[in-house]
Amino acid sequence: MSTQRIEIKIASRHYPMTINSDEEEMLLSCAEEINGILKQFEQKYAVSDKQDALAMVTIQLALREAKLKKQVKDNEEMTTERISKLLELIDQSIAK
């Protein structure tokens, strides 16, 4: 997998990065999302300190990730339960 250097801009600061080529679009999208959330916080809550605004963005994104992880876990459990029920039905059908 090839790597490349890109520069992303978050909170008016530039960050050079070396990434895998297939990650560029996703990383740029993430930077855009971070900047969008940052702008919303600054406007909605009149946050003047970038550090505070970035901390709030971090908390929001961490909460979103935690919710997604819980959703994935719940979906896995539900899928496992459904598979078990299907296997039971198959076993019952074979036993007849």
N, CA, C and O atoms as a printed pandas DataFrame, in Angstrom:
     atom_number atom_name residue_name chain_id  residue_number  x_coord  y_coord  z_coord
0              1         N          MET        A               1    0.842   -1.171    0.000
1              2        CA          MET        A               1    0.000    0.000    0.000
2              3         C          MET        A               1    0.892    1.241    0.000
3              4         O          MET        A               1    1.822    1.339    0.801
4              5         N          SER        A               2    0.615    2.168   -0.880
5              6        CA          SER        A               2    1.460    3.355   -0.977
6              7         C          SER        A               2    1.010    4.433    0.006
7              8         O          SER        A               2   -0.159    4.525    0.379
8              9         N          THR        A               3    1.978    5.235    0.406
9             10        CA          THR        A               3    1.678    6.343    1.314
10            11         C          THR        A               3    1.850    7.659    0.579
11            12         O          THR        A               3    2.496    7.735   -0.467
12            13         N          GLN        A               4    1.257    8.686    1.155
13            14        CA          GLN        A               4    1.394   10.019    0.572
14            15         C          GLN        A               4    1.315   11.053    1.682
15            16         O          GLN        A               4    0.797   10.787    2.766
16            17         N          ARG        A               5    1.833   12.225    1.396
17            18        CA          ARG        A               5    1.787   13.326    2.356
18            19         C          ARG        A               5    0.638   14.239    1.979
19            20         O          ARG        A               5    0.469   14.612    0.818
20            21         N          ILE        A               6   -0.147   14.590    2.984
21            22        CA          ILE        A               6   -1.196   15.576    2.772
22            23         C          ILE        A               6   -1.155   16.553    3.934
23            24         O          ILE        A               6   -0.466   16.329    4.929
24            25         N          GLU        A               7   -1.888   17.615    3.797
25            26        CA          GLU        A               7   -1.998   18.592    4.868
26            27         C          GLU        A               7   -3.473   18.828    5.132
27            28         O          GLU        A               7   -4.236   19.152    4.222
28            29         N          ILE        A               8   -3.865   18.663    6.385
29            30        CA          ILE        A               8   -5.249   18.965    6.731
30            31         C          ILE        A               8   -5.269   20.220    7.592
31            32         O          ILE        A               8   -4.293   20.556    8.261
32            33         N          LYS        A               9   -6.398   20.895    7.555
33            34        CA          LYS        A               9   -6.554   22.132    8.319
34            35         C          LYS        A               9   -7.688   21.939    9.312
35            36         O          LYS        A               9   -8.828   21.664    8.937
36            37         N          ILE        A              10   -7.351   22.088   10.584
37            38        CA          ILE        A              10   -8.341   21.998   11.652
38            39         C          ILE        A              10   -8.159   23.212   12.551
39            40         O          ILE        A              10   -7.062   23.490   13.035
40            41         N          ALA        A              11   -9.258   23.927   12.764
41            42        CA          ALA        A              11   -9.247   25.113   13.632
42            43         C          ALA        A              11   -8.178   26.110   13.194
43            44         O          ALA        A              11   -7.431   26.642   14.015
44            45         N          SER        A              12   -8.122   26.347   11.912
45            46        CA          SER        A              12   -7.198   27.325   11.314
46            47         C          SER        A              12   -5.728   26.953   11.462
47            48         O          SER        A              12   -4.856   27.799   11.263
48            49         N          ARG        A              13   -5.444   25.719   11.803
49            50        CA          ARG        A              13   -4.057   25.260   11.888
50            51         C          ARG        A              13   -3.853   24.140   10.887
51            52         O          ARG        A              13   -4.749   23.330   10.647
52            53         N          HIS        A              14   -2.670   24.105   10.310
53            54        CA          HIS        A              14   -2.344   23.116    9.289
54            55         C          HIS        A              14   -1.533   21.983    9.914
55            56         O          HIS        A              14   -0.620   22.207   10.709
56            57         N          TYR        A              15   -1.897   20.762    9.529
57            58        CA          TYR        A              15   -1.238   19.577   10.056
58            59         C          TYR        A              15   -0.788   18.686    8.904
59            60         O          TYR        A              15   -1.620   18.087    8.222
60            61         N          PRO        A              16    0.526   18.593    8.680
61            62        CA          PRO        A              16    1.015   17.684    7.636
62            63         C          PRO        A              16    0.945   16.249    8.156
63            64         O          PRO        A              16    1.232   15.981    9.323
64            65         N          MET        A              17    0.566   15.349    7.281
65            66        CA          MET        A              17    0.426   13.950    7.675
66            67         C          MET        A              17    0.895   13.045    6.554
67            68         O          MET        A              17    0.791   13.386    5.375
68            69         N          THR        A              18    1.410   11.893    6.935
69            70        CA          THR        A              18    1.704   10.838    5.973
70            71         C          THR        A              18    0.656    9.757    6.192
71            72         O          THR        A              18    0.510    9.230    7.294
72            73         N          ILE        A              19   -0.068    9.436    5.129
73            74        CA          ILE        A              19   -1.191    8.508    5.241
74            75         C          ILE        A              19   -1.135    7.467    4.135
75            76         O          ILE        A              19   -0.408    7.630    3.155
76            77         N          ASN        A              20   -1.898    6.408    4.293
77            78        CA          ASN        A              20   -2.095    5.459    3.199
78            79         C          ASN        A              20   -2.961    6.138    2.148
79            80         O          ASN        A              20   -3.889    6.874    2.482
80            81         N          SER        A              21   -2.664    5.896    0.910
81            82        CA          SER        A              21   -3.366    6.564   -0.186
82            83         C          SER        A              21   -4.878    6.380   -0.121
83            84         O          SER        A              21   -5.631    7.291   -0.465
84            85         N          ASP        A              22   -5.319    5.218    0.314
85            86        CA          ASP        A              22   -6.760    4.961    0.345
86            87         C          ASP        A              22   -7.481    5.650    1.505
87            88         O          ASP        A              22   -8.704    5.557    1.603
88            89         N          GLU        A              23   -6.752    6.333    2.378
89            90        CA          GLU        A              23   -7.357    7.021    3.514
90            91         C          GLU        A              23   -7.580    8.506    3.271
91            92         O          GLU        A              23   -8.211    9.175    4.089
92            93         N          GLU        A              24   -7.078    9.028    2.167
93            94        CA          GLU        A              24   -7.112   10.476    1.950
94            95         C          GLU        A              24   -8.527   11.047    1.995
95            96         O          GLU        A              24   -8.794   11.996    2.732
96            97         N          GLU        A              25   -9.419   10.477    1.217
97            98        CA          GLU        A              25  -10.781   11.005    1.141
98            99         C          GLU        A              25  -11.461   10.977    2.513
99           100         O          GLU        A              25  -12.128   11.933    2.907
100          101         N          MET        A              26  -11.280    9.872    3.228
101          102        CA          MET        A              26  -11.896    9.737    4.541
102          103         C          MET        A              26  -11.313   10.751    5.529
103          104         O          MET        A              26  -12.052   11.359    6.304
104          105         N          LEU        A              27  -10.006   10.930    5.502
105          106        CA          LEU        A              27   -9.359   11.857    6.419
106          107         C          LEU        A              27   -9.776   13.297    6.140
107          108         O          LEU        A              27  -10.032   14.059    7.072
108          109         N          LEU        A              28   -9.845   13.672    4.876
109          110        CA          LEU        A              28  -10.281   15.021    4.524
110          111         C          LEU        A              28  -11.732   15.242    4.938
111          112         O          LEU        A              28  -12.101   16.332    5.377
112          113         N          SER        A              29  -12.541   14.213    4.797
113          114        CA          SER        A              29  -13.939   14.295    5.224
114          115         C          SER        A              29  -14.026   14.467    6.741
115          116         O          SER        A              29  -14.849   15.239    7.234
116          117         N          CYS        A              30  -13.186   13.756    7.472
117          118        CA          CYS        A              30  -13.155   13.887    8.931
118          119         C          CYS        A              30  -12.756   15.299    9.347
119          120         O          CYS        A              30  -13.361   15.880   10.248
120          121         N          ALA        A              31  -11.747   15.840    8.697
121          122        CA          ALA        A              31  -11.309   17.202    9.008
122          123         C          ALA        A              31  -12.433   18.197    8.732
123          124         O          ALA        A              31  -12.649   19.132    9.504
124          125         N          GLU        A              32  -13.139   17.991    7.639
125          126        CA          GLU        A              32  -14.264   18.864    7.293
126          127         C          GLU        A              32  -15.361   18.770    8.358
127          128         O          GLU        A              32  -15.940   19.782    8.752
128          129         N          GLU        A              33  -15.635   17.568    8.811
129          130        CA          GLU        A              33  -16.659   17.379    9.846
130          131         C          GLU        A              33  -16.241   18.037   11.158
131          132         O          GLU        A              33  -17.051   18.694   11.812
132          133         N          ILE        A              34  -14.984   17.860   11.541
133          134        CA          ILE        A              34  -14.477   18.479   12.772
134          135         C          ILE        A              34  -14.622   19.990   12.690
135          136         O          ILE        A              34  -15.099   20.625   13.631
136          137         N          ASN        A              35  -14.210   20.568   11.566
137          138        CA          ASN        A              35  -14.313   22.020   11.405
138          139         C          ASN        A              35  -15.765   22.487   11.421
139          140         O          ASN        A              35  -16.066   23.561   11.943
140          141         N          GLY        A              36  -16.666   21.688   10.854
141          142        CA          GLY        A              36  -18.084   22.044   10.864
142          143         C          GLY        A              36  -18.665   22.046   12.268
143          144         O          GLY        A              36  -19.386   22.967   12.651
144          145         N          ILE        A              37  -18.346   21.006   13.035
145          146        CA          ILE        A              37  -18.829   20.929   14.418
146          147         C          ILE        A              37  -18.222   22.061   15.238
147          148         O          ILE        A              37  -18.902   22.675   16.060
148          149         N          LEU        A              38  -16.951   22.332   15.013
149          150        CA          LEU        A              38  -16.260   23.417   15.708
150          151         C          LEU        A              38  -16.958   24.748   15.450
151          152         O          LEU        A              38  -17.187   25.527   16.376
152          153         N          LYS        A              39  -17.291   25.000   14.204
153          154        CA          LYS        A              39  -17.974   26.245   13.834
154          155         C          LYS        A              39  -19.338   26.339   14.523
155          156         O          LYS        A              39  -19.728   27.404   15.000
156          157         N          GLN        A              40  -20.060   25.215   14.568
157          158        CA          GLN        A              40  -21.367   25.203   15.241
158          159         C          GLN        A              40  -21.225   25.552   16.718
159          160         O          GLN        A              40  -21.997   26.353   17.245
160          161         N          PHE        A              41  -20.244   24.954   17.386
161          162        CA          PHE        A              41  -20.034   25.256   18.803
162          163         C          PHE        A              41  -19.685   26.724   19.007
163          164         O          PHE        A              41  -20.207   27.376   19.912
164          165         N          GLU        A              42  -18.806   27.233   18.168
165          166        CA          GLU        A              42  -18.399   28.634   18.310
166          167         C          GLU        A              42  -19.580   29.575   18.118
167          168         O          GLU        A              42  -19.690   30.580   18.821
168          169         N          GLN        A              43  -20.460   29.264   17.178
169          170        CA          GLN        A              43  -21.616   30.120   16.925
170          171         C          GLN        A              43  -22.704   29.935   17.983
171          172         O          GLN        A              43  -23.243   30.912   18.502
172          173         N          LYS        A              44  -23.018   28.696   18.296
173          174        CA          LYS        A              44  -24.132   28.404   19.199
174          175         C          LYS        A              44  -23.838   28.806   20.639
175          176         O          LYS        A              44  -24.717   29.309   21.338
176          177         N          TYR        A              45  -22.618   28.587   21.076
177          178        CA          TYR        A              45  -22.280   28.822   22.475
178          179         C          TYR        A              45  -21.338   30.008   22.680
179          180         O          TYR        A              45  -20.877   30.242   23.797
180          181         N          ALA        A              46  -21.052   30.741   21.643
181          182        CA          ALA        A              46  -20.155   31.901   21.716
182          183         C          ALA        A              46  -18.831   31.540   22.390
183          184         O          ALA        A              46  -18.327   32.280   23.235
184          185         N          VAL        A              47  -18.290   30.410   22.006
185          186        CA          VAL        A              47  -17.008   29.960   22.553
186          187         C          VAL        A              47  -15.901   30.706   21.825
187          188         O          VAL        A              47  -15.777   30.609   20.604
188          189         N          SER        A              48  -15.108   31.441   22.569
189          190        CA          SER        A              48  -14.043   32.211   21.927
190          191         C          SER        A              48  -12.694   31.499   21.994
191          192         O          SER        A              48  -11.808   31.763   21.181
192          193         N          ASP        A              49  -12.539   30.600   22.960
193          194        CA          ASP        A              49  -11.280   29.880   23.113
194          195         C          ASP        A              49  -11.301   28.613   22.254
195          196         O          ASP        A              49  -12.134   27.730   22.458
196          197         N          LYS        A              50  -10.384   28.533   21.301
197          198        CA          LYS        A              50  -10.327   27.374   20.394
198          199         C          LYS        A              50  -10.114   26.076   21.161
199          200         O          LYS        A              50  -10.680   25.043   20.802
200          201         N          GLN        A              51   -9.309   26.120   22.206
201          202        CA          GLN        A              51   -9.035   24.917   22.995
202          203         C          GLN        A              51  -10.320   24.371   23.607
203          204         O          GLN        A              51  -10.560   23.164   23.573
204          205         N          ASP        A              52  -11.149   25.254   24.166
205          206        CA          ASP        A              52  -12.423   24.821   24.742
206          207         C          ASP        A              52  -13.341   24.251   23.670
207          208         O          ASP        A              52  -13.980   23.219   23.876
208          209         N          ALA        A              53  -13.404   24.920   22.532
209          210        CA          ALA        A              53  -14.256   24.457   21.436
210          211         C          ALA        A              53  -13.787   23.093   20.930
211          212         O          ALA        A              53  -14.606   22.212   20.667
212          213         N          LEU        A              54  -12.480   22.920   20.794
213          214        CA          LEU        A              54  -11.948   21.631   20.343
214          215         C          LEU        A              54  -12.219   20.528   21.365
215          216         O          LEU        A              54  -12.478   19.383   20.992
216          217         N          ALA        A              55  -12.161   20.867   22.646
217          218        CA          ALA        A              55  -12.485   19.883   23.685
218          219         C          ALA        A              55  -13.946   19.461   23.566
219          220         O          ALA        A              55  -14.265   18.281   23.710
220          221         N          MET        A              56  -14.828   20.412   23.304
221          222        CA          MET        A              56  -16.250   20.104   23.144
222          223         C          MET        A              56  -16.480   19.227   21.912
223          224         O          MET        A              56  -17.300   18.310   21.943
224          225         N          VAL        A              57  -15.758   19.511   20.832
225          226        CA          VAL        A              57  -15.858   18.693   19.622
226          227         C          VAL        A              57  -15.391   17.271   19.928
227          228         O          VAL        A              57  -16.023   16.301   19.513
228          229         N          THR        A              58  -14.293   17.157   20.649
229          230        CA          THR        A              58  -13.751   15.845   21.007
230          231         C          THR        A              58  -14.759   15.038   21.819
231          232         O          THR        A              58  -14.957   13.847   21.578
232          233         N          ILE        A              59  -15.391   15.701   22.779
233          234        CA          ILE        A              59  -16.391   15.020   23.606
234          235         C          ILE        A              59  -17.558   14.548   22.742
235          236         O          ILE        A              59  -18.024   13.418   22.889
236          237         N          GLN        A              60  -18.028   15.407   21.845
237          238        CA          GLN        A              60  -19.156   15.035   20.988
238          239         C          GLN        A              60  -18.802   13.852   20.089
239          240         O          GLN        A              60  -19.598   12.926   19.938
240          241         N          LEU        A              61  -17.616   13.882   19.495
241          242        CA          LEU        A              61  -17.211   12.789   18.609
242          243         C          LEU        A              61  -16.975   11.494   19.388
243          244         O          LEU        A              61  -17.283   10.410   18.892
244          245         N          ALA        A              62  -16.435   11.599   20.597
245          246        CA          ALA        A              62  -16.230   10.406   21.426
246          247         C          ALA        A              62  -17.575    9.797   21.822
247          248         O          ALA        A              62  -17.724    8.575   21.838
248          249         N          LEU        A              63  -18.550   10.644   22.140
249          250        CA          LEU        A              63  -19.883   10.155   22.480
250          251         C          LEU        A              63  -20.520    9.466   21.280
251          252         O          LEU        A              63  -21.139    8.411   21.418
252          253         N          ARG        A              64  -20.368   10.064   20.109
253          254        CA          ARG        A              64  -20.912    9.463   18.888
254          255         C          ARG        A              64  -20.291    8.087   18.644
255          256         O          ARG        A              64  -20.988    7.137   18.288
256          257         N          GLU        A              65  -18.971    7.992   18.840
257          258        CA          GLU        A              65  -18.300    6.703   18.643
258          259         C          GLU        A              65  -18.788    5.671   19.656
259          260         O          GLU        A              65  -18.998    4.510   19.305
260          261         N          ALA        A              66  -18.969    6.086   20.912
261          262        CA          ALA        A              66  -19.448    5.165   21.943
262          263         C          ALA        A              66  -20.847    4.652   21.604
263          264         O          ALA        A              66  -21.143    3.472   21.792
264          265         N          LYS        A              67  -21.702    5.540   21.106
265          266        CA          LYS        A              67  -23.058    5.126   20.715
266          267         C          LYS        A              67  -23.006    4.130   19.563
267          268         O          LYS        A              67  -23.747    3.147   19.551
268          269         N          LEU        A              68  -22.130    4.385   18.598
269          270        CA          LEU        A              68  -22.003    3.470   17.462
270          271         C          LEU        A              68  -21.480    2.104   17.902
271          272         O          LEU        A              68  -21.949    1.073   17.420
272          273         N          LYS        A              69  -20.512    2.097   18.813
273          274        CA          LYS        A              69  -19.981    0.827   19.322
274          275         C          LYS        A              69  -21.067    0.035   20.040
275          276         O          LYS        A              69  -21.160   -1.183   19.885
276          277         N          LYS        A              70  -21.888    0.731   20.826
277          278        CA          LYS        A              70  -22.985    0.063   21.524
278          279         C          LYS        A              70  -23.987   -0.491   20.522
279          280         O          LYS        A              70  -24.480   -1.608   20.681
280          281         N          GLN        A              71  -24.283    0.283   19.502
281          282        CA          GLN        A              71  -25.228   -0.163   18.477
282          283         C          GLN        A              71  -24.703   -1.411   17.761
283          284         O          GLN        A              71  -25.457   -2.352   17.511
284          285         N          VAL        A              72  -23.415   -1.413   17.434
285          286        CA          VAL        A              72  -22.811   -2.580   16.780
286          287         C          VAL        A              72  -22.899   -3.795   17.698
287          288         O          VAL        A              72  -23.248   -4.890   17.256
288          289         N          LYS        A              73  -22.581   -3.599   18.977
289          290        CA          LYS        A              73  -22.643   -4.706   19.939
290          291         C          LYS        A              73  -24.069   -5.235   20.057
291          292         O          LYS        A              73  -24.290   -6.446   20.049
292          293         N          ASP        A              74  -25.036   -4.323   20.166
293          294        CA          ASP        A              74  -26.443   -4.734   20.257
294          295         C          ASP        A              74  -26.871   -5.502   19.010
295          296         O          ASP        A              74  -27.565   -6.514   19.103
296          297         N          ASN        A              75  -26.452   -5.014   17.849
297          298        CA          ASN        A              75  -26.789   -5.695   16.593
298          299         C          ASN        A              75  -26.165   -7.082   16.524
299          300         O          ASN        A              75  -26.795   -8.030   16.055
300          301         N          GLU        A              76  -24.920   -7.200   16.995
301          302        CA          GLU        A              76  -24.257   -8.508   17.003
302          303         C          GLU        A              76  -24.992   -9.481   17.913
303          304         O          GLU        A              76  -25.188  -10.645   17.564
304          305         N          GLU        A              77  -25.400   -8.995   19.089
305          306        CA          GLU        A              77  -26.123   -9.854   20.027
306          307         C          GLU        A              77  -27.460  -10.293   19.442
307          308         O          GLU        A              77  -27.843  -11.458   19.558
308          309         N          MET        A              78  -28.168   -9.360   18.813
309          310        CA          MET        A              78  -29.456   -9.681   18.216
310          311         C          MET        A              78  -29.285  -10.683   17.069
311          312         O          MET        A              78  -30.083  -11.608   16.919
312          313         N          THR        A              79  -28.242  -10.490   16.268
313          314        CA          THR        A              79  -27.976  -11.409   15.159
314          315         C          THR        A              79  -27.645  -12.800   15.685
315          316         O          THR        A              79  -28.131  -13.798   15.153
316          317         N          THR        A              80  -26.829  -12.869   16.717
317          318        CA          THR        A              80  -26.473  -14.154   17.322
318          319         C          THR        A              80  -27.715  -14.858   17.861
319          320         O          THR        A              80  -27.881  -16.065   17.690
320          321         N          GLU        A              81  -28.576  -14.093   18.508
321          322        CA          GLU        A              81  -29.819  -14.661   19.049
322          323         C          GLU        A              81  -30.709  -15.200   17.926
323          324         O          GLU        A              81  -31.275  -16.286   18.046
324          325         N          ARG        A              82  -30.827  -14.450   16.854
325          326        CA          ARG        A              82  -31.653  -14.886   15.723
326          327         C          ARG        A              82  -31.078  -16.144   15.066
327          328         O          ARG        A              82  -31.821  -17.051   14.690
328          329         N          ILE        A              83  -29.770  -16.188   14.933
329          330        CA          ILE        A              83  -29.133  -17.377   14.349
330          331         C          ILE        A              83  -29.387  -18.593   15.235
331          332         O          ILE        A              83  -29.673  -19.681   14.737
332          333         N          SER        A              84  -29.281  -18.405   16.544
333          334        CA          SER        A              84  -29.539  -19.513   17.477
334          335         C          SER        A              84  -30.962  -20.025   17.333
335          336         O          SER        A              84  -31.191  -21.235   17.321
336          337         N          LYS        A              85  -31.919  -19.113   17.223
337          338        CA          LYS        A              85  -33.320  -19.519   17.053
338          339         C          LYS        A              85  -33.518  -20.264   15.733
339          340         O          LYS        A              85  -34.240  -21.260   15.678
340          341         N          LEU        A              86  -32.879  -19.779   14.678
341          342        CA          LEU        A              86  -32.976  -20.463   13.386
342          343         C          LEU        A              86  -32.377  -21.861   13.453
343          344         O          LEU        A              86  -32.933  -22.808   12.898
344          345         N          LEU        A              87  -31.249  -21.985   14.127
345          346        CA          LEU        A              87  -30.624  -23.303   14.279
346          347         C          LEU        A              87  -31.523  -24.250   15.066
347          348         O          LEU        A              87  -31.617  -25.437   14.754
348          349         N          GLU        A              88  -32.186  -23.709   16.095
349          350        CA          GLU        A              88  -33.142  -24.516   16.854
350          351         C          GLU        A              88  -34.260  -25.020   15.954
351          352         O          GLU        A              88  -34.623  -26.195   15.998
352          353         N          LEU        A              89  -34.801  -24.123   15.139
353          354        CA          LEU        A              89  -35.882  -24.502   14.224
354          355         C          LEU        A              89  -35.418  -25.553   13.222
355          356         O          LEU        A              89  -36.155  -26.486   12.904
356          357         N          ILE        A              90  -34.213  -25.399   12.737
357          358        CA          ILE        A              90  -33.660  -26.380   11.794
358          359         C          ILE        A              90  -33.509  -27.733   12.484
359          360         O          ILE        A              90  -33.881  -28.768   11.932
360          361         N          ASP        A              91  -32.953  -27.710   13.708
361          362        CA          ASP        A              91  -32.786  -28.959   14.463
362          363         C          ASP        A              91  -34.132  -29.633   14.718
363          364         O          ASP        A              91  -34.256  -30.850   14.581
364          365         N          GLN        A              92  -35.137  -28.841   15.088
365          366        CA          GLN        A              92  -36.477  -29.392   15.329
366          367         C          GLN        A              92  -37.054  -29.992   14.049
367          368         O          GLN        A              92  -37.681  -31.051   14.067
368          369         N          SER        A              93  -36.829  -29.297   12.950
369          370        CA          SER        A              93  -37.351  -29.767   11.667
370          371         C          SER        A              93  -36.676  -31.070   11.245
371          372         O          SER        A              93  -37.330  -31.968   10.713
372          373         N          ILE        A              94  -35.394  -31.172   11.476
373          374        CA          ILE        A              94  -34.646  -32.380   11.121
374          375         C          ILE        A              94  -35.072  -33.547   12.012
375          376         O          ILE        A              94  -35.148  -34.687   11.554
376          377         N          ALA        A              95  -35.346  -33.260   13.280
377          378        CA          ALA        A              95  -35.713  -34.301   14.240
378          379         C          ALA        A              95  -37.072  -34.917   13.942
379          380         O          ALA        A              95  -37.347  -36.029   14.390
380          381         N          LYS        A              96  -37.910  -34.238   13.213
381          382        CA          LYS        A              96  -39.266  -34.754   12.916
382          383         C          LYS        A              96  -39.238  -35.856   11.925
383          384         O          LYS        A              96  -40.287  -36.394   11.571
